[in-house]
Amino acid sequence: MNKQELCETVSVGSYDFELNAENNFYECRGDVMYDNEHDEIPEPGLWKAAHKLVSILQADGYKSHVSHSEKGWVEVNIQD
């Protein structure tokens, strides 16, 4: 698949994922949340939306997976 075919922004529900083409992922920032052990976790709705984006990308022939980093960021990584 040609990564230049990817949209710069993809909306899933109320979340807008921006393409970081240089690093091959979509990203979106949600609220910072914490689990029972006080570790940062992604906002549940954003996490669910990211998995829907994976399904969309896979239907278009892209291999992808979801990850999260700190400060509420969720990433949908697109594999080569």
Residue pairs with C-beta under 8 A, 6 or more apart in sequence:
1 60
1 61
1 62
3 21
3 24
3 78
6 19
6 21
6 62
6 78
7 19
8 18
8 19
9 16
9 17
9 18
9 19
10 16
10 17
10 19
10 26
10 53
10 56
11 17
12 49
12 50
12 52
12 53
12 56
13 45
13 49
13 52
14 45
14 49
15 28
15 30
15 45
15 46
15 49
15 50
16 28
17 26
17 27
17 28
17 49
17 50
17 53
17 76
18 26
18 27
18 28
19 25
19 26
20 26
20 27
24 77
24 78
24 79
24 80
25 75
25 76
25 77
25 78
26 53
26 75
26 76
26 78
27 73
27 74
27 75
27 76
28 46
28 49
28 50
28 73
28 74
29 71
29 72
29 73
29 74
30 42
30 43
30 45
30 46
30 72
30 74
31 43
31 72
32 40
32 71
32 72
33 40
33 41
33 42
33 43
33 44
33 72
34 40
34 41
35 41
40 70
40 71
40 72
41 68
42 50
42 68
42 72
42 74
43 72
43 74
46 72
46 74
47 66
47 68
47 74
50 66
50 74
50 75
50 76
51 66
53 64
53 76
54 64
54 65
54 66
54 76
57 64
57 76
57 78
58 64
62 78
62 79
63 78
63 79
64 76
64 77
64 78
64 79
65 76
65 77
65 79
66 74
66 75
66 76
66 77
67 74
67 75
67 77
68 74
68 75
69 75
